[in-house]
Amino acid sequence: MAHSTVTSKGQTTIPGEIRDALHIKSGDRLEYVMKGDHFLVRVHPGAASLSGVLASDKGKGTSFAQVREGAEGNAKRSWATKKGRP
């Protein structure tokens, strides 16, 4: 089992074996999901989740601003659902 220590600023270092297993790199964003008395840490998909959207006919005629707005809306809905909000 991997361990780390929390600093007075609430920071911690993710153990190397965990970073390697999850392919976490410098600059990656993490999500924290509460599950009763513990939580899950996940790598936030970010822009990688949009891979290929603009390359298909499905995204043809869609501006980057529209894609960004759509991704933001999806992220907000996903976060609200995880928080138990409608």
Backbone hydrogen bonds in HBPLUS format (Angstrom, degrees):
<---DONOR---> <-ACCEPTOR-->    atom                        ^
c    i                          cat <-CA-CA->   ^        H-A-AA   ^      H-
h    n   atom  resd res      DA  || num        DHA   H-A  angle D-A-AA Bond
n    s   type  num  typ     dist DA aas  dist angle  dist       angle   num
A0007-THR N   A0011-GLN O   2.75 MM   4  5.21 161.7  1.78 151.6 158.0     1
A0010-GLY N   A0007-THR O   2.95 MM   3  5.20 161.6  1.98 113.2 116.3     2
A0018-ILE N   A0015-PRO O   2.96 MM   3  5.45 129.2  2.22 111.6 124.6     3
A0019-ARG N   A0015-PRO O   3.01 MM   4  6.38 163.5  2.03 155.6 160.8     4
A0020-ASP N   A0016-GLY O   2.84 MM   4  5.99 163.6  1.87 154.7 159.0     5
A0021-ALA N   A0017-GLU O   3.07 MM   4  6.10 158.6  2.11 134.3 140.5     6
A0022-LEU N   A0018-ILE O   2.98 MM   4  6.15 154.6  2.04 154.3 160.2     7
A0023-HIS N   A0019-ARG O   2.86 MM   4  5.64 106.0  2.42 135.6 152.3     8
A0024-ILE N   A0019-ARG O   2.87 MM   5  4.79 153.5  1.94 139.6 144.6     9
A0023-HIS N   A0020-ASP O   3.24 MM   3  4.94 154.3  2.31  96.2 103.8    10
A0028-ASP N   A0025-LYS O   3.03 MM   3  5.64 164.4  2.06 139.5 141.1    11
A0044-HIS N   A0029-ARG O   2.78 MM  15  5.36 163.3  1.81 140.8 144.8    12
A0031-GLU N   A0042-ARG O   2.68 MM  11  5.07 161.5  1.72 152.6 158.7    13
A0042-ARG N   A0031-GLU O   2.89 MM  11  5.07 159.4  1.93 142.4 149.1    14
A0033-VAL N   A0040-LEU O   2.89 MM   7  5.05 159.5  1.93 144.0 150.6    15
A0040-LEU N   A0033-VAL O   2.78 MM   7  5.05 155.8  1.84 142.5 149.0    16
A0035-LYS N   A0038-HIS O   2.72 MM   3  5.31 163.5  1.74 160.9 156.5    17
A0038-HIS N   A0035-LYS O   3.21 MM   3  5.31 158.5  2.26 115.0 121.1    18
A0048-ALA N   A0045-PRO O   3.18 MM   3  5.71 125.0  2.50 147.4 144.6    19
A0049-SER N   A0046-GLY O   3.23 MM   3  6.01 155.4  2.30 117.7 122.6    20
A0050-LEU N   A0047-ALA O   2.91 MM   3  5.42 158.1  1.96 115.7 122.9    21
A0051-SER N   A0048-ALA O   3.17 MM   3  5.31 164.8  2.19 109.8 112.8    22
A0053-VAL N   A0050-LEU O   3.01 MM   3  5.58 168.5  2.03 141.1 142.7    23
A0055-ALA N   A0052-GLY O   3.24 MM   3  5.07 134.7  2.46  92.9 105.4    24
A0059-GLY N   A0056-SER O   3.33 MM   3  5.87 145.7  2.46 109.1 115.2    25
A0060-LYS N   A0057-ASP O   3.08 MM   3  4.97 159.5  2.12 103.5 109.9    26
A0062-THR N   A0059-GLY O   3.02 MM   3  5.47 153.6  2.09 139.9 138.5    27
A0067-VAL N   A0063-SER O   3.07 MM   4  6.44 155.1  2.14 149.3 156.3    28
A0068-ARG N   A0064-PHE O   2.86 MM   4  6.09 162.9  1.89 154.6 159.2    29
A0069-GLU N   A0065-ALA O   2.91 MM   4  6.10 159.3  1.95 146.9 152.5    30
A0070-GLY N   A0066-GLN O   2.91 MM   4  6.07 157.1  1.96 144.9 151.3    31
A0071-ALA N   A0067-VAL O   2.88 MM   4  6.11 158.2  1.93 151.3 157.3    32
A0072-GLU N   A0068-ARG O   2.93 MM   4  6.12 156.1  1.99 147.5 154.2    33
A0073-GLY N   A0069-GLU O   2.95 MM   4  6.15 160.1  1.99 148.2 153.3    34
A0074-ASN N   A0070-GLY O   2.94 MM   4  6.17 157.9  1.99 147.9 153.9    35
A0075-ALA N   A0071-ALA O   2.93 MM   4  6.13 157.2  1.99 146.7 153.0    36
A0076-LYS N   A0072-GLU O   2.95 MM   4  6.21 158.5  2.00 150.2 155.8    37
A0077-ARG N   A0073-GLY O   2.97 MM   4  6.19 160.7  2.01 148.9 154.1    38
A0078-SER N   A0074-ASN O   2.88 MM   4  6.02 159.0  1.92 148.3 154.6    39
A0079-TRP N   A0075-ALA O   2.88 MM   4  6.05 159.4  1.93 149.1 154.6    40
A0080-ALA N   A0076-LYS O   2.91 MM   4  6.08 159.9  1.95 148.1 153.7    41
A0081-THR N   A0077-ARG O   2.96 MM   4  6.13 154.9  2.02 146.8 153.3    42
A0082-LYS N   A0078-SER O   3.05 MM   4  6.29 155.4  2.11 146.2 152.6    43
A0083-LYS N   A0079-TRP O   3.01 MM   4  6.24 138.1  2.19 141.5 153.1    44
A0085-ARG N   A0080-ALA O   2.77 MM   5  5.05 160.4  1.80 159.9 153.0    45
A0084-GLY N   A0081-THR O   3.07 MM   3  5.07 158.2  2.11 102.3 108.7    46
